[in-house]
């Protein structure tokens, strides 16, 4: 997919918004994965791990091992994504484990259409 100036600007705005969230989130004691998710992931993946954007995957309820493996792959850039490589790069192993635990712990229920 070609990178238009509009698309690059949009990606940069997402990154800036994600980096500003720690100041907004406050310092209340919380599950470390939940706090990090609020600070870093919620802009694109939603507060509860359910994305409203059509090209952004839901993270809630995904297997912990899968989430951790994908974050490590984004961090090392063995899995390429313009935004996720930047977001995952500074994450420690502990932060990745906490994020994976948090999103895996969110229970979702699928309901057939009525």
Long-range contacts (C-beta under 8 A, 24 or more apart in sequence): 3-82, 11-82, 11-83, 14-43, 14-44, 14-83, 15-83, 15-86, 15-87, 17-43, 18-43, 18-44, 18-87, 31-98, 31-102, 32-94, 32-95, 32-98, 32-102, 33-97, 33-98, 33-99, 33-100, 33-101, 33-102, 33-103, 33-105, 34-102, 36-95, 36-98, 36-99, 36-102, 37-99, 37-102, 37-103, 40-87, 40-91, 40-99, 41-87, 41-99, 41-103, 44-83, 48-106, 49-103, 49-106, 50-108, 58-108, 59-103, 59-106, 60-103, 60-106, 60-107, 60-108, 61-103, 61-104, 61-106, 61-107, 61-108, 62-103, 62-104, 63-104, 64-100, 64-101, 64-103, 64-104, 65-100, 67-99, 67-100, 67-103, 67-104, 68-96, 68-97, 68-99, 68-100, 71-96, 71-99, 71-100, 72-96
